[in-house]
Structure formats: structure tokens, C-alpha cells
Amino acid sequence: MILLWIIIALFILYSILIIYYWQSWRSIPDFISTNKFLRTKISVIIPARNEEENIGFLLTALQKQTYPKELVEIIVINDHSEDGTADVVTRYKEVKLLHLKNDSINSYKKKAIETGIAAATGELIVTTDADCLPPENWLRTIAAFKEEKQSVFIAAPVVINCNSSILQIFQSLDFMVLQGITGAAVSKKKLTMCNGANLTYERKAFCEVNGFTGVDHIASGDDMLLMHKIWKQYPDGVHYLKSDEAIVSTQPMTTWKAFLHQRIRWASKAKQYDDKRILPVLVLVYFFNLSFLVLLAAGFEDHRYWLCALILWLLKTLVEFPFFRSLSIFFNKQWALKWFFFFQPLHIFYTVISGLFGQFGKYEWKGRKVK
């Protein structure tokens, strides 16, 4: 009986959290640019490791940007690629190619970004990943938002492309919810959350907080850990850009193993967060999802616990559905609504596994084993 009361309490707190995210997301106005006289110089920084198959598409998309070409420079930092990544980049004459020299560090991506920023001349740094694709008005929308809001740091939306496979559909939907939470949290100034595939910040702000100094020993976290450093310096200068013109698409993991390693990598940052406001949220979400496994295990002693788990599954779906629906409309994924109920068990299982191994296990990323 005590177990059920604990789970009920977790469900109530979780429901309040999800409803808060839903209302916060809905309250963010869609940004529409009206400024036709933009003047901000932008440096696009792209760390790349073994991205021969993808980076050409990104660089071509950047060539098609509607933002004035004289206000854009593109810098690719080759992170010890073992394929033809560098050869592809050299075909784009207007792109500056740098090579990462350091080979005895723990966070190669942070070092790559630092290397790119050191060579940059733009006042505004925009970072993305080599397997991403931006829409043609991406840089124009970012510059307009920055000039209108006087933003120092901008988190912007990312969407995962998918085919018809269960793995890719699940990743796409799960990531969409994470993006919604990001927008809600940043817009309400409650948490510093973002994704490195679509980030913007002032170069001078990066220098003022000494870049990644203090967090450069951590393998991951080139996005959220930096965001918090800048937020502490400029608490009113961190904003979320909600616009379909700013959505960057990225590629899904192609295997379940790669997917789990990615999520473990993300979860591994949790104990390193300087923004301690996020820890109670992570703990609540983790233990609420863990309660499903507890109920399933308890059901072997008393079958009524299995009925409780089913009821909790239904209630979780009902609470999350309005938030999920709002996100599916913004990201143009209304087709995903039919999958929402059936993916709940998979989401619960991976949340528990990745959360556990993110704190105690190792993971492999880009051909490197990381502790």
C-alpha cells in the first residue's frame, strides 16, 4: 500500500510538471522577422568527425541561405576524421577548413569549437553539426531575432528526420518532446537547456566566460554547460527562438546500440550540471518511469500491481498527450499522434536504462570510448 501512495505522489508531481511545460510551450510566441536591414556578421562553426556522407549536404544548404553572403563565414573543424570528410570540405572554396591538432584531451568537440571561434571574425557564433540541414532562412531568422531581442545566447529548435522504421520514428518523437521541454524551460527562465545542433551566442560573451574553461574535462556538454556559464553572466540575455524558419533537421541513429550510446552520452552530463535547478526534475522523471518497472516486478507477488501499471500507463499518456499534440503541430508531425500510446513502454524502458548507465557506465561515440 505504501508503494502505491509513493507512486501516486510521483504521478501527481509528474503531471504538474508536464502541464507546466505544455502551457509554457504554448505561451511562446512564434517569431516572425520584419527586419530587412540586418547587419550582424555571423560565423558558422561546424565540428566534423567522419561525416563524409553528410557534410556536403550541409555546406550546400549554407550556400543557399538568404542571408547576405558578405555577412557569413563558414568554418569547419576536422576532428581527426578517418574518412574523406576533409576532401569534401575542400570542394567548397568559400569554406575555411581547420584541423584539430590536439589528441590527448577528453572533449574533442569543445576543443574543435574553441578552435573555430579563435579563427572566427563574426560577432555572432552559430554552431551546428555536420549531419544537420537548415532551412534557407535559418541565418536570416537568427540574425533578426538577435537584433530584435538583443540576445546574447539563443537556443533554437532541432528535429530528427525519420523513415518508416520503429527505431527512427521513436527517436524522432522522443526528441520532439525534449525540444518542447527545452523551449518551455528556456522561455520561462527556469532551466538552461539547449542542443548543440542549433545554437547561437555572441563571440564576446563566449570570451567573457572563458569559453569551456572549467568544463573542458567533461566529454559532453558543449551546449548546456556553456549555456549555463553565459546565463550566469547574462541572465536576461538567454532566449529561445520559436520559428519554423529556424528548425534545423538532423539524422537519427541507425541502430539501437548507437541510439542508447547517444542517450547515455546525454545523460552523463547530469552530474556535471552547474545549474542545479535541473536535478530535481531529472530525479522526478527518472523515479516516475522507474515506478513502472517496480510495479511490473511487484506483480509477480500480487497480480493486481500489473493492473496498476496498466492504469498508470493510460494516465501518463493522457497527461502527456496535449503537450505532444502541440509539439506535433509545430514540427509538422501530426502523423505521430497515432504512435504516441504504443511507444510509452519503450520510452519508459530507455529512460531508466540510459539514466542509470549515464551515471555509472561508459559509452562509445564517434569511434571513441568515453568514461
DOGU-415308 format. One record per residue (C-alpha): residue in three letters; x, y, z. Coordinates in nm, 4 decimals, padded with zeros to 6 digits. Each point is the difference from the previous one (the first is absolute). Layout:
N
+------+----------+----------+----------+
| rest |       c1 |       c2 |       c3 |
+------+----------+----------+----------+
|  ala |        X |        Y |        Z |
...
+------+----------+----------+----------+
//
This chain:
371
+------+----------+----------+----------+
| rest |       c1 |       c2 |       c3 |
+------+----------+----------+----------+
|  met |  00.0000 |  00.0000 |  00.0000 |
|  ile |  00.2879 |  00.2374 |  00.0797 |
|  leu |  00.1438 | -00.0738 | -00.3437 |
|  leu | -00.3222 |  00.1120 | -00.1685 |
|  trp | -00.0134 |  00.3258 |  00.1984 |
|  ile |  00.3584 |  00.0779 | -00.0990 |
|  ile | -00.0780 | -00.0646 | -00.3660 |
|  ile | -00.3173 |  00.2104 |  00.0187 |
|  ala |  00.2052 |  00.2867 |  00.1440 |
|  leu |  00.2557 | -00.0368 | -00.2784 |
|  phe | -00.2767 |  00.0010 | -00.2601 |
|  ile | -00.1577 |  00.3173 |  00.1409 |
|  leu |  00.3343 |  00.1834 |  00.0001 |
|  tyr |  00.0796 | -00.1282 | -00.3489 |
|  ser | -00.3404 |  00.1112 | -00.1285 |
|  ile |  00.0496 |  00.3498 |  00.1395 |
|  leu |  00.3400 |  00.0166 | -00.1705 |
|  ile | -00.1332 | -00.1114 | -00.3413 |
|  ile | -00.2987 |  00.2372 |  00.0141 |
|  tyr |  00.2384 |  00.2828 |  00.0870 |
|  tyr |  00.2180 | -00.0839 | -00.3008 |
|  trp | -00.3054 | -00.0163 | -00.2263 |
|  gln | -00.1330 |  00.3379 |  00.1092 |
|  ser |  00.3457 |  00.1560 | -00.0165 |
|  trp |  00.0567 | -00.1308 | -00.3537 |
|  arg | -00.3367 |  00.1356 | -00.1139 |
|  ser |  00.0816 |  00.3414 |  00.1453 |
|  ile |  00.3125 |  00.0451 | -00.2156 |
|  pro | -00.0901 |  00.2259 | -00.2933 |
|  asp |  00.1070 | -00.1128 | -00.3457 |
|  phe |  00.2705 |  00.2377 | -00.1174 |
|  ile | -00.0554 |  00.1677 | -00.3361 |
|  ser |  00.2811 |  00.2151 | -00.1333 |
|  thr | -00.0891 |  00.3470 | -00.1326 |
|  asn |  00.3502 |  00.1480 | -00.0040 |
|  lys |  00.1314 |  00.0281 | -00.3566 |
|  phe |  00.3185 |  00.1888 |  00.0865 |
|  leu |  00.2040 | -00.2578 |  00.1880 |
|  arg |  00.3662 |  00.0720 |  00.0624 |
|  thr |  00.1321 | -00.2619 |  00.2436 |
|  lys |  00.3116 | -00.1900 | -00.1152 |
|  ile | -00.0472 | -00.3735 |  00.0612 |
|  ser |  00.2602 | -00.2744 |  00.0328 |
|  val | -00.1433 | -00.3496 | -00.0458 |
|  ile |  00.2124 | -00.2517 |  00.1928 |
|  ile | -00.0240 | -00.3668 | -00.1009 |
|  pro |  00.1990 | -00.2696 |  00.1853 |
|  ala |  00.0218 | -00.3093 | -00.2196 |
|  arg |  00.1261 | -00.3521 |  00.0569 |
|  asn | -00.0560 | -00.2729 | -00.2594 |
|  glu | -00.2819 |  00.1882 | -00.1732 |
|  glu |  00.0935 | -00.0611 | -00.3618 |
|  glu | -00.3535 | -00.1095 | -00.0861 |
|  asn | -00.1735 |  00.2984 |  00.1598 |
|  ile |  00.2081 |  00.3159 |  00.0050 |
|  gly | -00.0363 |  00.0763 | -00.3707 |
|  phe | -00.3775 |  00.0311 |  00.0396 |
|  leu |  00.0457 |  00.2430 |  00.2899 |
|  leu |  00.2511 |  00.2181 | -00.1831 |
|  thr | -00.2245 |  00.0118 | -00.3066 |
|  ala | -00.2933 |  00.1045 |  00.2193 |
|  leu |  00.2138 |  00.2758 |  00.1518 |
|  gln |  00.0831 |  00.1255 | -00.3496 |
|  lys | -00.3739 |  00.0408 | -00.0621 |
|  gln | -00.0628 |  00.2174 |  00.3070 |
|  thr | -00.1898 |  00.3219 | -00.0694 |
|  tyr |  00.2168 |  00.1920 |  00.2446 |
|  pro |  00.2552 |  00.2303 | -00.1736 |
|  lys |  00.3050 | -00.2075 | -00.0891 |
|  glu |  00.2381 |  00.2819 |  00.0973 |
|  leu | -00.1309 | -00.0305 |  00.3565 |
|  val |  00.0644 | -00.3754 |  00.0283 |
|  glu |  00.3140 | -00.2051 |  00.0447 |
|  ile | -00.0012 | -00.3791 |  00.0280 |
|  ile |  00.2666 | -00.1810 |  00.2003 |
|  val |  00.0297 | -00.3802 |  00.0101 |
|  ile |  00.2284 | -00.1580 |  00.2577 |
|  asn |  00.1092 | -00.3487 | -00.1008 |
|  asp |  00.0180 | -00.2117 |  00.3156 |
|  his |  00.2473 | -00.2711 | -00.1016 |
|  ser | -00.2341 | -00.1433 | -00.2628 |
|  glu |  00.0917 | -00.3412 | -00.1339 |
|  asp | -00.2027 |  00.0358 | -00.3194 |
|  gly | -00.0237 |  00.2585 | -00.2787 |
|  thr | -00.1625 |  00.2771 |  00.2049 |
|  ala |  00.2827 |  00.2464 | -00.0617 |
|  asp |  00.0034 | -00.0766 | -00.3731 |
|  val | -00.3691 |  00.0833 | -00.0282 |
|  val |  00.0468 |  00.3305 |  00.1842 |
|  thr |  00.2853 |  00.1083 | -00.2279 |
|  arg | -00.2411 | -00.0043 | -00.2951 |
|  tyr | -00.1741 |  00.3017 |  00.1538 |
|  lys |  00.2498 |  00.2790 | -00.0621 |
|  glu | -00.1765 |  00.2560 |  00.2195 |
|  val |  00.0151 | -00.2322 |  00.3044 |
|  lys |  00.2918 |  00.0281 |  00.2418 |
|  leu |  00.1310 | -00.3449 |  00.1001 |
|  leu |  00.1947 | -00.0441 |  00.3223 |
|  his |  00.1491 | -00.3185 |  00.1410 |
|  leu | -00.0121 | -00.0887 |  00.3682 |
|  lys |  00.3539 | -00.0719 |  00.1168 |
|  asn | -00.0558 | -00.0997 |  00.3614 |
|  asp | -00.0172 | -00.3742 |  00.0564 |
|  ser |  00.0253 | -00.0336 |  00.3782 |
|  ile | -00.3166 |  00.1747 |  00.1173 |
|  asn | -00.3312 | -00.1261 |  00.1320 |
|  ser | -00.2401 |  00.2259 | -00.1885 |
|  tyr |  00.0925 |  00.0191 | -00.3655 |
|  lys | -00.3163 |  00.1818 | -00.1021 |
|  lys |  00.0542 |  00.2817 |  00.2482 |
|  lys |  00.3571 |  00.0386 | -00.1203 |
|  ala | -00.1210 |  00.0037 | -00.3610 |
|  ile | -00.2506 |  00.2754 |  00.0760 |
|  glu |  00.2628 |  00.2007 |  00.1872 |
|  thr |  00.2351 | -00.0382 | -00.2975 |
|  gly | -00.2688 |  00.1233 | -00.2364 |
|  ile | -00.0919 |  00.2986 |  00.2165 |
|  ala |  00.3653 |  00.0990 |  00.0313 |
|  ala |  00.0121 |  00.0296 | -00.3799 |
|  ala | -00.3420 |  00.1643 | -00.0344 |
|  thr | -00.0561 |  00.3642 | -00.0903 |
|  gly | -00.3769 |  00.0146 |  00.0487 |
|  glu | -00.1536 |  00.1639 |  00.3050 |
|  leu | -00.2604 | -00.2766 |  00.0135 |
|  ile |  00.0951 | -00.3683 |  00.0253 |
|  val | -00.2447 | -00.2549 | -00.1395 |
|  thr |  00.0800 | -00.3659 |  00.0610 |
|  thr | -00.1505 | -00.3045 | -00.1637 |
|  asp |  00.0964 | -00.3611 | -00.0656 |
|  ala |  00.1343 | -00.1385 | -00.3260 |
|  asp | -00.3003 | -00.2306 | -00.0476 |
|  cys | -00.2543 |  00.2830 |  00.0248 |
|  leu | -00.2008 |  00.1920 | -00.2594 |
|  pro | -00.1359 |  00.3532 |  00.0557 |
|  pro | -00.2803 |  00.1711 | -00.1953 |
|  glu |  00.0994 |  00.2810 | -00.2354 |
|  asn | -00.1110 |  00.2801 |  00.2361 |
|  trp |  00.1797 | -00.1489 |  00.3009 |
|  leu |  00.2772 |  00.2582 |  00.0395 |
|  arg | -00.2280 |  00.2890 | -00.0951 |
|  thr | -00.2489 | -00.1018 |  00.2685 |
|  ile |  00.2726 | -00.0393 |  00.2626 |
|  ala |  00.1523 |  00.3399 | -00.0808 |
|  ala | -00.3400 |  00.1718 |  00.0052 |
|  phe | -00.0871 | -00.1599 |  00.3341 |
|  lys |  00.3363 |  00.0966 |  00.1499 |
|  glu | -00.0282 |  00.3611 | -00.1148 |
|  glu | -00.3602 |  00.0333 |  00.1185 |
|  lys |  00.0393 | -00.1726 |  00.3365 |
|  gln |  00.3633 |  00.1030 |  00.0606 |
|  ser |  00.0686 | -00.3628 |  00.0815 |
|  val |  00.3362 | -00.1141 |  00.1297 |
|  phe | -00.0785 | -00.3723 | -00.0270 |
|  ile | -00.2719 | -00.1592 | -00.2154 |
|  ala | -00.1282 | -00.3565 |  00.0191 |
|  ala | -00.1913 | -00.1036 | -00.3111 |
|  pro | -00.2024 | -00.3057 | -00.1057 |
|  val |  00.1368 | -00.3236 | -00.1443 |
|  val | -00.1960 | -00.2843 | -00.1563 |
|  ile |  00.1104 | -00.3542 | -00.0792 |
|  asn | -00.0789 | -00.1315 | -00.3475 |
|  cys | -00.1399 | -00.3504 | -00.0173 |
|  asn | -00.1050 | -00.2725 | -00.2370 |
|  ser | -00.2627 | -00.2641 |  00.0716 |
|  ser |  00.2114 | -00.2103 |  00.2400 |
|  ile | -00.1091 | -00.0327 |  00.3625 |
|  leu |  00.3419 |  00.1160 |  00.1211 |
|  gln |  00.0023 |  00.3195 | -00.2030 |
|  ile | -00.3635 |  00.0885 |  00.0674 |
|  phe |  00.0553 | -00.0474 |  00.3729 |
|  gln |  00.3119 |  00.2181 | -00.0007 |
|  ser | -00.1788 |  00.2724 | -00.1909 |
|  leu | -00.2950 |  00.0119 |  00.2382 |
|  asp |  00.2057 | -00.0274 |  00.3161 |
|  phe |  00.2325 |  00.2769 | -00.1158 |
|  met | -00.2958 |  00.2210 | -00.0902 |
|  val | -00.1178 | -00.0125 |  00.3608 |
|  leu |  00.3494 |  00.0865 |  00.1233 |
|  gln | -00.0054 |  00.3016 | -00.2306 |
|  gly | -00.3327 |  00.1108 |  00.1434 |
|  ile |  00.1351 | -00.0241 |  00.3529 |
|  thr |  00.3022 |  00.2014 | -00.1104 |
|  gly | -00.2151 |  00.2781 | -00.1390 |
|  ala | -00.2265 |  00.0065 |  00.3045 |
|  ala |  00.2861 |  00.0015 |  00.2495 |
|  val |  00.2079 |  00.2655 | -00.1758 |
|  ser | -00.2923 |  00.2317 | -00.0737 |
|  lys | -00.1015 | -00.0006 |  00.3671 |
|  lys |  00.3624 |  00.0381 |  00.1134 |
|  lys | -00.0342 | -00.3100 |  00.2162 |
|  leu |  00.2748 | -00.2187 | -00.1457 |
|  thr |  00.2939 |  00.0399 | -00.2336 |
|  met | -00.0709 | -00.2587 | -00.2688 |
|  cys |  00.0985 | -00.0135 | -00.3674 |
|  asn |  00.1396 | -00.2174 | -00.2767 |
|  gly |  00.3341 |  00.0565 | -00.1701 |
|  ala | -00.1476 | -00.0637 | -00.3445 |
|  asn | -00.1613 |  00.3461 |  00.0022 |
|  leu |  00.1685 |  00.2487 |  00.2324 |
|  thr |  00.0896 |  00.3668 | -00.0275 |
|  tyr |  00.1999 |  00.2231 |  00.2320 |
|  glu |  00.2039 |  00.3164 | -00.0065 |
|  arg |  00.3692 | -00.0576 | -00.0508 |
|  lys |  00.0834 |  00.2590 |  00.2646 |
|  ala | -00.2227 | -00.1788 |  00.2528 |
|  phe |  00.1803 | -00.3268 | -00.0714 |
|  cys |  00.3305 |  00.1745 |  00.0676 |
|  glu | -00.1299 |  00.1762 |  00.3112 |
|  val | -00.0891 | -00.3314 |  00.1659 |
|  asn |  00.3332 | -00.1509 | -00.1148 |
|  gly | -00.1699 | -00.2393 | -00.2386 |
|  phe | -00.0019 | -00.3568 |  00.1222 |
|  thr |  00.2576 |  00.0580 |  00.2734 |
|  gly | -00.1169 | -00.1852 |  00.3091 |
|  val | -00.2097 | -00.2497 | -00.1966 |
|  asp |  00.2544 | -00.1007 | -00.2641 |
|  his |  00.0828 | -00.3220 |  00.1862 |
|  ile | -00.3558 | -00.1252 | -00.0571 |
|  ala | -00.0390 | -00.1979 | -00.3216 |
|  ser | -00.3489 |  00.1300 | -00.0772 |
|  gly | -00.1795 |  00.3260 |  00.0787 |
|  asp |  00.1228 |  00.2418 | -00.2649 |
|  asp | -00.3562 |  00.1363 | -00.0022 |
|  met | -00.1720 |  00.0025 |  00.3412 |
|  leu |  00.3124 |  00.0492 |  00.2116 |
|  leu |  00.1022 |  00.3007 | -00.2102 |
|  met | -00.3542 |  00.1318 |  00.0041 |
|  his | -00.0019 |  00.0052 |  00.3791 |
|  lys |  00.3331 |  00.1810 |  00.0156 |
|  ile | -00.1352 |  00.2718 | -00.2263 |
|  trp | -00.3353 |  00.0061 |  00.1814 |
|  lys |  00.1759 |  00.0789 |  00.3288 |
|  gln |  00.1650 |  00.2991 | -00.1695 |
|  tyr | -00.3060 |  00.1079 | -00.2017 |
|  pro | -00.3158 | -00.1392 |  00.1688 |
|  asp | -00.2294 |  00.2167 | -00.2138 |
|  gly |  00.1892 | -00.0609 | -00.3239 |
|  val | -00.0806 | -00.3698 | -00.0477 |
|  his | -00.2996 | -00.0631 | -00.2255 |
|  tyr | -00.1804 | -00.2715 | -00.1930 |
|  leu | -00.0739 |  00.0570 | -00.3701 |
|  lys | -00.3314 | -00.1607 | -00.0914 |
|  ser | -00.0337 |  00.0186 | -00.3761 |
|  asp | -00.0492 | -00.2573 | -00.2740 |
|  glu |  00.2590 |  00.1976 | -00.1996 |
|  ala |  00.2588 | -00.0888 |  00.2641 |
|  ile | -00.0588 | -00.3758 |  00.0291 |
|  val |  00.3154 | -00.1962 | -00.0781 |
|  ser | -00.0461 | -00.3650 | -00.0966 |
|  thr |  00.2476 | -00.2676 |  00.0980 |
|  gln |  00.0511 | -00.3679 | -00.0667 |
|  pro | -00.1168 | -00.2820 |  00.2303 |
|  met |  00.2165 | -00.2749 |  00.1379 |
|  thr | -00.0145 | -00.3009 | -00.2293 |
|  thr |  00.0241 | -00.2747 |  00.2656 |
|  trp | -00.1445 | -00.0524 |  00.3454 |
|  lys |  00.3523 | -00.0249 |  00.1393 |
|  ala |  00.0976 |  00.3378 | -00.1465 |
|  phe | -00.3241 |  00.1518 |  00.1297 |
|  leu |  00.0623 | -00.1217 |  00.3548 |
|  his |  00.3603 |  00.1230 | -00.0094 |
|  gln | -00.1247 |  00.3420 | -00.1088 |
|  arg | -00.2555 |  00.0202 |  00.2807 |
|  ile |  00.2524 | -00.1281 |  00.2548 |
|  arg |  00.2355 |  00.2741 | -00.1199 |
|  trp | -00.2695 |  00.2594 |  00.0585 |
|  ala | -00.0884 | -00.1435 |  00.3408 |
|  ser |  00.3666 | -00.0044 |  00.1021 |
|  lys | -00.0050 |  00.3806 |  00.0247 |
|  ala | -00.2542 |  00.0003 |  00.2816 |
|  lys |  00.2429 | -00.0227 |  00.2895 |
|  gln |  00.2120 |  00.2745 | -00.1575 |
|  tyr | -00.2787 |  00.2587 | -00.0275 |
|  asp |  00.0830 |  00.3209 |  00.1798 |
|  asp | -00.3658 |  00.0925 | -00.0400 |
|  lys | -00.1279 | -00.1965 |  00.2977 |
|  arg | -00.3616 |  00.0920 | -00.0766 |
|  ile | -00.0106 | -00.2813 | -00.2529 |
|  leu |  00.0922 | -00.2771 |  00.2449 |
|  pro | -00.3397 | -00.0244 |  00.1800 |
|  val | -00.1680 | -00.0212 | -00.3410 |
|  leu |  00.2317 | -00.2791 | -00.1152 |
|  val | -00.0494 | -00.1898 |  00.3266 |
|  leu | -00.3793 |  00.0307 | -00.0210 |
|  val | -00.0142 | -00.1148 | -00.3629 |
|  tyr |  00.2385 | -00.2888 |  00.0649 |
|  phe | -00.1795 | -00.1373 |  00.3051 |
|  phe | -00.3423 |  00.0435 | -00.1555 |
|  asn |  00.1069 | -00.2124 | -00.2966 |
|  leu |  00.1732 | -00.2452 |  00.2334 |
|  ser | -00.3305 | -00.0457 |  00.1850 |
|  phe | -00.1359 | -00.1883 | -00.3043 |
|  leu |  00.2742 | -00.2605 |  00.0285 |
|  val | -00.0579 | -00.0212 |  00.3739 |
|  leu | -00.3699 | -00.0680 | -00.0576 |
|  leu |  00.0797 | -00.2670 | -00.2586 |
|  ala |  00.2391 | -00.1705 |  00.2418 |
|  ala | -00.2501 |  00.0263 |  00.2867 |
|  gly | -00.2617 | -00.1612 | -00.2230 |
|  phe |  00.1731 | -00.3346 |  00.0329 |
|  glu | -00.0978 |  00.0066 |  00.3669 |
|  asp | -00.3424 |  00.1579 | -00.0497 |
|  his | -00.1508 |  00.0104 | -00.3493 |
|  arg | -00.2006 |  00.3119 |  00.0889 |
|  tyr |  00.3189 |  00.2043 | -00.0365 |
|  trp | -00.0018 | -00.0832 | -00.3722 |
|  leu | -00.3436 |  00.1597 | -00.0254 |
|  cys |  00.1405 |  00.3036 |  00.1819 |
|  ala |  00.2827 |  00.0207 | -00.2523 |
|  leu | -00.2506 | -00.0077 | -00.2874 |
|  ile | -00.2091 |  00.2753 |  00.1587 |
|  leu |  00.3105 |  00.2088 |  00.0584 |
|  trp |  00.0991 | -00.0501 | -00.3653 |
|  leu | -00.3399 |  00.1339 | -00.1087 |
|  leu |  00.0158 |  00.2960 |  00.2389 |
|  lys |  00.3539 |  00.0902 | -00.1102 |
|  thr | -00.1162 |  00.0018 | -00.3613 |
|  leu | -00.3002 |  00.2221 |  00.0770 |
|  val |  00.2102 |  00.2528 |  00.1893 |
|  glu |  00.2700 |  00.0219 | -00.2671 |
|  phe | -00.2257 | -00.0031 | -00.3050 |
|  pro | -00.0956 |  00.3731 | -00.0151 |
|  phe |  00.3672 |  00.0994 |  00.0206 |
|  phe |  00.0937 | -00.2569 | -00.2631 |
|  arg | -00.2769 |  00.1182 | -00.2298 |
|  ser |  00.1141 |  00.3639 |  00.0233 |
|  leu |  00.3526 | -00.1042 | -00.0916 |
|  ser | -00.1134 | -00.2202 | -00.2883 |
|  ile | -00.1797 |  00.2986 | -00.1529 |
|  phe |  00.3039 |  00.2302 |  00.0290 |
|  phe |  00.2404 | -00.2603 | -00.1396 |
|  asn | -00.2532 | -00.1114 | -00.2642 |
|  lys | -00.0135 | -00.3559 |  00.1305 |
|  gln | -00.3726 | -00.0438 |  00.0617 |
|  trp |  00.0317 | -00.3493 | -00.1439 |
|  ala |  00.1896 | -00.0901 |  00.3182 |
|  leu | -00.3093 |  00.0195 |  00.2207 |
|  lys | -00.1023 | -00.3557 | -00.0895 |
|  trp |  00.3302 | -00.1329 |  00.1349 |
|  phe |  00.0000 |  00.1838 |  00.3302 |
|  phe | -00.1791 | -00.2535 |  00.2192 |
|  phe |  00.1892 | -00.3030 | -00.1309 |
|  phe |  00.3474 |  00.1514 |  00.0443 |
|  gln | -00.0531 |  00.0661 |  00.3720 |
|  pro |  00.1517 | -00.3310 |  00.1244 |
|  leu |  00.3055 |  00.0453 | -00.2206 |
|  his |  00.0463 |  00.3551 |  00.1255 |
|  ile | -00.0262 | -00.1134 |  00.3612 |
|  phe |  00.2539 | -00.2785 | -00.0454 |
|  tyr |  00.2626 |  00.2093 | -00.1798 |
|  thr | -00.0371 |  00.2874 |  00.2504 |
|  val |  00.0844 | -00.2316 |  00.2875 |
|  ile |  00.2880 | -00.1716 | -00.1833 |
|  ser |  00.1642 |  00.3144 | -00.1384 |
|  gly | -00.0409 |  00.1849 |  00.3291 |
|  leu |  00.1699 | -00.2827 |  00.1872 |
|  phe |  00.2895 | -00.0579 | -00.2373 |
|  gly |  00.0454 |  00.3722 | -00.0551 |
|  gln |  00.1135 |  00.0312 |  00.3605 |
|  phe |  00.1969 | -00.3202 |  00.0418 |
|  gly |  00.0824 | -00.1425 | -00.3394 |
|  lys |  00.2138 |  00.0691 | -00.3035 |
|  tyr | -00.1123 |  00.0820 | -00.3499 |
|  glu |  00.1429 |  00.0051 | -00.3490 |
|  trp | -00.0302 |  00.3036 | -00.2258 |
|  lys |  00.1479 |  00.0744 | -00.3417 |
|  gly |  00.2266 | -00.3027 |  00.0348 |
|  arg |  00.1313 |  00.1080 |  00.3418 |
|  lys | -00.0684 | -00.1668 |  00.3322 |
|  val | -00.0851 |  00.2542 |  00.2675 |
|  lys | -00.0286 | -00.0409 |  00.3776 |
+------+----------+----------+----------+
//
